[in-house]
């Protein structure tokens, strides 16, 4: 279960003592290694290679490039692994933490300052999440950018997987033909950490996408309920009384919803936004699970209800969007808000996958296949 003594609260929306919690994820490594060593150590050779190169490095200017390259190798290996039939997203997550931990413990052959270590950690973070590996081919006329999430709630179950992360690894670089046109999916992995969202990780990723019209669809994915849900009306506020992967609590609740931050300022936007994915096409895929067009929202004044339109939600205070009150809802809200602010017409929205308990390889593989079919159907409508 969660340990309140480890939690940091966001008081009045202000993050306090974050640096003290920066290693909470890494601190779980011994427990994870004891419970599932084959998962944690699957890419140990890549971590060992990073350590060897790092300890021998003498060039302050090139060490960041080296670390970023090693992180990208980790991402690419995890993608190859999953696409070769190993339906498990967890080794990427735990190997990234091993790399981060080693960068904190080891030293190169020059005096390294704490700020330099932070730069190196951010370099391996970004590159091992696929941010440096987005590569649409010249012949791709339909381009889809998809995001998945890390495993989370690891103090409940250290072995927890996240189907959305597996989807991201399975579909990175996936190419298919639609009505005589070539389509391609590129993916990235998003951390389950409030601080990264407050610092603008989603806006940093998507601003050039919307500004330059560089893709044809943006799809965010996370683990959800019993079926697939297309989240119609994401809400602005946080309300989930649950920690992130660093055991940070926001201080928000359903009685006291709080807006997120964007680079130290409150994220400004309407109470709700509306997604623009091709619903009918995606709902035509009814394989193992139903695909719901979820209109469920919650406001302070009305509680939970089925919203019929965005105009119905004006002048309300959001408690939960269709995607809930946690980061699954927030990633969708931020993406759509940014899309609207930049005047983009790129279809954007969120898919909640069926939930799993711990790790269920066969179920997760089936989830991947249905998402693949849903995106293929969506691409045909573009």
N, C-alpha and C positions, 0 to 999 in steps of 0.2 A: 504494500500500500504506500501512498504518498507520505512523506515525512515533513510535517509542518515546520519543524526546526530547520529544514534545509531551504524552505521557501522564502522568496523575497517578494514583497508586495509592492504593487504600483500604487502609491498613495496619491490620490487626486490626479491620477494619470501620469505621475512622475516616476521614472525608473530610478531606484536607489540601489547602490552597492552592487551593480551588475558585475563589475570586475571580480568581485569576490566569488561570484558564481560561475565564472567562465569555464571552470574545469569540472563542473558537475557531470557532464556527459562522459568525459574521460574517466571520472572516478568510478563509473559503472563497469569499466573494462575487466577488472579482476573477476567480478561476479559473472559477467557474460562469458568470459573465457573458461570459467569453471563449469558453467551450465552447458555451453555449446562450443567447445574448442574448435570443432571442425568448421563452424561458421566464422568465428572471429579470426581464425588463422588461415583462412582460405587463400588470402593474398599476402601472406606473410613475406614472401620473397620480394614483393614490391616495397613493403615497408623497410625491410632490411637493406634493399638497394638504395632507398632514400637516405637512410642513416649513414651508410658507407660514403656516399657522395657528399652528404652534408658535412660530415666530420672532416673530410679531406679538402673541403672547399677553401680557397684562399682569396677569391674575388668577390668583394662586397657587391659589385654591380651585377654580376651574373648569377649570384646564388638564388635570387628570386625567380629567375627564368628556369633554373634547374628544378626548384621546388614545384613550380607551376607545371612543368613538364611531367614530373613524377605523379602529381595529382591527376593530370589528364590521362596518363597511362593507367591509373587505377580506374577511372571512369570507363575507359575503352575496354579494359579487361572485364569489368563487371558486365558491360553491354554484350561483349562476345560470349561470356559465360551464360548469361540468361538466354541469349538467342541461339545457343547451342543446346538448350533443353534443361538448364539448371534453373528451375523456377523459384528463385530465392533472392530477394532484394537486400537481405540483412548484412551480408558480408561487405558490401560497399560501405554501409554506414559504420560498421565497427572498424573496418580497415582505415577509413578516414580519421576516426578518432585515434587510432594507433599512430598514424602519421602526425597528427596534431600533438599528441603526447610526447612523441620523440623529438619534435621540433622544440618543445618546451624544456626537455631534459638535456639534449645533446648540444654541442657547440661546434662551429666551424673553426678553421685555423686563423681566426681573427677575432678581436674583441667585438662581441655583438651586443647591442643595446636592446632594452626591452621593446622599444618601438619597432626595431628591426624584426624581432621575433614575431610581433603582431602582424607585420606586413607579410612575413613568410607564412604564417598561419592562414591569413586571408587568401594568400595565393593558392595554397593547397585546397582550401575550402572551395573557392570558386571553380578551380579547374576540375576537381574531383566530383563536381555536381553537374558537369556537362556544359557550363557556361562558355567555356572556351572551345567547345566542340560542335557548335551549331554550324552545319555545313550543308546548305541546300544546293543540289547539283543544278547546273545550268539548264538542263532539260526538264526540270521540275516546274510545271505550270500551275500546279495546285500545291501550295505549301501550308502545312499545319504545324503550329508550335504547341507543344503539350507540356504541362508541368505535372510532376508527381511529388509526393512528400516522403520524408524519412519515416521510419518507425517511430511510434510515440507511446506515451503511457507506460514506459519501460519499468517503472517502479511497481507497477501492477503485474507485469509479466515481462521479464528480461528477454524472453524469446519472441516477443511480438514482431510480426512482419507487417508491412503495409502494402496492400494490393496496388495502390496507386503508384508506389515506387517501382513495383514489378512491371506495371504497365509502361512506365517511363523507360525502363531499361529494355524491355522487350520490343518497344516500338521506335527506339531511337534509330533514325536512318531508314526506317521501313518505307519501301517504295512499292507502288501499285498503280495499275492502269485504270482510268475512269473515263469512259466515253472517248477513248482514243487519246486521252491526255495523261501525262505522267504526274502522279501525285507522290509527295514525300512528307514524312513526319520527322521532325526533330524535337528532342526532349531535353528537359533539365530537371534537376531534383531540388526541391525547396526544403529548407530546414524548418522544423517545428519549434520556432523560437520567436517570441514577441519582439525582441530587440531588433532582429533582422528586418522584420516588417516595418517597425518604427523608423529604421534607418533608410528605408526606401528600396529594399531588394526587388520588389515587384515593379515599382516605377522605373528603376534603373534598367531592368530587363526589357520592359515593354515600351518605354518611351520611343526608342528608335524603331521598333516594330510598327507602332501606329503612325509615327511621324513619316516614316519612309514607305509605308504601305508594303512592307517586305514579306508579309505572309498573307494567306487567304482565310485563315481561321486560327483563333486562339482558344485552347481548351485547357482548363485547369481541372485536376482530378484529385480526389481524396477518398479515404475510406468512410463509409456512411452507415446505412441502415440495412434493411433486409433485401431490398431490391436495388436497381439502378434508379437514381433520382437526378433529373435535370433541374437545377435550382433556378426557378423563374425570377424570384425577387430577392437578391442579396441585400442585407441590411448593413447600415454603417457601423452600428455599435457592437462592442464586445459585451457579452453577458455570461459566458460560460465560467463557472467557478472551478476551473481545472487548470493545472499548471502546464507550462510548456516543457520542453526537454531539458531545460536548466532548472526546473522546479521554480520558475517564476510564476507568480500569480498576478493578475492585473488589478485585483481589488474590485472588479466588476461583478455584478450579479443580475438576475432577472428583475430584481427590485431597483437596482442601481446600475443600469447599463452605462458604459463609458465609451467615448470615441477613441479610436487609435490615434497614434502620432504619425507624423511624417517629418523627419529631420528636426525634432524638438518642437514642432508646432502641431496643433491639433489638425487632424485630417479633415478638411472641409469638404462637404458634399451633402446631397440630399439624404433623407432618412433611408430611402430605398432606391435601387436602380433595377433595370430589367435586362435580362440576358437576351442574346440574339442568335443562339444556335438554331440550326434547322431542325426543329422539334419533330415534325411529322416524319421526316426521313429517319431520324434516330429512333423514334418509337416503332418504326416498322420492323426493327430487329427485336423480336421476342423469342429468345432462345431459352436458356435455363432460367433467366430472371426477367421480370417485367421491367419496362422502362417508363418511369413516371414523369410527367410534367408537374413538378411540385410547386404549388402556389401557397403553401403553408407559411405564414409569417406570424410574428407576435409584436405587439406594440404596448406601450405603457397604458394607454387609455382603453384598449379593446381586448387585450390579452391575445390568445392564439385564435387565428381564423384563416379562412381561405380567401386570399385577395383575388379579386377579379380583374383588376387593372392597376397600373402604376399610379394613375390619377387618384385612385381611392386611398392611396397611402401618403398623399401629400399632407404636410403640416402635422405629421405624427412623429413620435419618438420611437425609433426601432429598438426592440429588445432582441429579437432573433429574426434574421432573414430566412429565406427558404433553406439555406444551407446551415442554419443554426446560429450560435453565438461565439464560435471559436474560429480558428485560423482557416478552416475550410470555407466558411462563409466570407471571411475577410479577404482572402486572395481573390475571390470572384468579384467582390465589391470593388476592390482597388483596381482590378483589371478593367472592369466596365466603366468605372468612374473616369479613369485615365483615357479610355477609348472615347468617351463622351467629351471630355475636356479638349482632346486633340481633334475632334471632329471626324473621327474615323468611322467607317462603315464596315470594318472587318468583323464578321460574326465572332462573338466572344461569349463564353459561359462555362459553367461548372458541371462536372459529372461526379456524383457520389456513387462509389461502387458498393456492392454488398459488403458487409463486415465479415471479418474472420476472427476466430479466437486463437491467438498465438500464431502458429504457422500451419497453413493448410495448402500444401503444394498443388494438389489436384484442383482444388477450388479456385486458387489464385490463377492457375493456368487457364481455367475456364473463363474467369473474369477478363483476363487479357484477350482471349479470343472474341468475347462478346464486345469489348470496347473496340477492338480492331474492326469488327463488322459494323458497329455503329458509326465509326469514323469514315469507313468506306462509303456507307450510305449517305452520310453527311456530305462527303466530297462530291458525290454525284449531283447534289442539289446546288452546288456553288456555280 
